[in-house]
């Protein structure tokens, strides 16, 4: 796709597209947003080869949204509430720093070639990897390219074990364990003793941390973990709905509260409960994670652990630019606090009837 095509789709002149790409100030914000939206939708890549070959920086960073488990359809990354805020915040922060953002989605190992190609062809100065699944092999390949890379949501101990902390690398995390623990503690404080969890994927750092917090808090209070109430939602709306539906129709006792590893899954759980004639929080209390905008816009308003997405995204952009300017390999980490935002989806447990719920 050429800049002329972008101009036609956005309904502006080619020179306007050029001014937006080069982050000129004399572009109305409404026009800039319209052009950037078309650029992002069509993965337009401006020709930065001449500048790169001349030994100059491209003033472009890559943002690679990674999820190997996404399927075609409603659960694709661009409709996933976890990714959209990261994309918006990274683009806004980078634009304010005079940088363009090249966005790629990675749904399979083959798609990862997009990441390697962007670096090999010097289209970008550095890259940010965000997603629900990143593997150490991918990070190792980046290190071998000596590419400046920032990982959002990644296990630092894995980096250290693989001795990848010697490259141009930084890790930006949130304190998911602490936020998840606070959420489960709040349910116990309300009187809940039968608490289930709708889990994310255990091959992700955030998925593991949130489950470990759930397990540890229940163990600390001497409360049992009922296997039938530990549901696998895979961080996907469809899988979350199916998991809750299966639990409700199995005929056994159900928990009085459910801690969900993401807001998308919590909202799917709410929909499954409603479809089975159950109310929130009357029949079952729910807490999500991420605090996406929709969490406070639905009824009942969803209690959620707030993920500091803007702070994480801003730090990721700043760190990748620092890595690009650094002549020597450097490694750094930063972790931002997460906190529970209590709303209407949690209450005291309903009275038992004949020992069952």
HELIX and SHEET records of a PDB file:
HELIX    1   1 UNK A    3  UNK A   10  1                                   8    
HELIX    2   2 UNK A   14  UNK A   21  1                                   8    
HELIX    3   3 UNK A   29  UNK A   41  1                                  13    
HELIX    4   4 UNK A   49  UNK A   53  1                                   5    
HELIX    5   5 UNK A   77  UNK A   79  5                                   3    
HELIX    6   6 UNK A   81  UNK A   96  1                                  16    
HELIX    7   7 UNK A  109  UNK A  111  5                                   3    
HELIX    8   8 UNK A  112  UNK A  120  1                                   9    
HELIX    9   9 UNK A  136  UNK A  144  1                                   9    
HELIX   10  10 UNK A  156  UNK A  161  1                                   6    
HELIX   11  11 UNK A  176  UNK A  189  1                                  14    
HELIX   12  12 UNK A  205  UNK A  220  1                                  16    
HELIX   13  13 UNK A  227  UNK A  229  5                                   3    
HELIX   14  14 UNK A  237  UNK A  249  1                                  13    
HELIX   15  15 UNK A  263  UNK A  275  1                                  13    
HELIX   16  16 UNK A  293  UNK A  296  5                                   4    
HELIX   17  17 UNK A  309  UNK A  325  1                                  17    
SHEET    1   A 6 UNK A 100  UNK A 106  0                                        
SHEET    2   A 6 UNK A  60  UNK A  66  1                                        
SHEET    3   A 6 UNK A 126  UNK A 131  1                                        
SHEET    4   A 6 UNK A 148  UNK A 152  1                                        
SHEET    5   A 6 UNK A 169  UNK A 174  1                                        
SHEET    6   A 6 UNK A 331  UNK A 336  1                                        
SHEET    1   B 6 UNK A 230  UNK A 232  0                                        
SHEET    2   B 6 UNK A 195  UNK A 199  1                                        
SHEET    3   B 6 UNK A 257  UNK A 260  1                                        
SHEET    4   B 6 UNK A 285  UNK A 290  1                                        
SHEET    5   B 6 UNK A 303  UNK A 306  1                                        
SHEET    6   B 6 UNK A 339  UNK A 341 -1                                        
END                                                                             
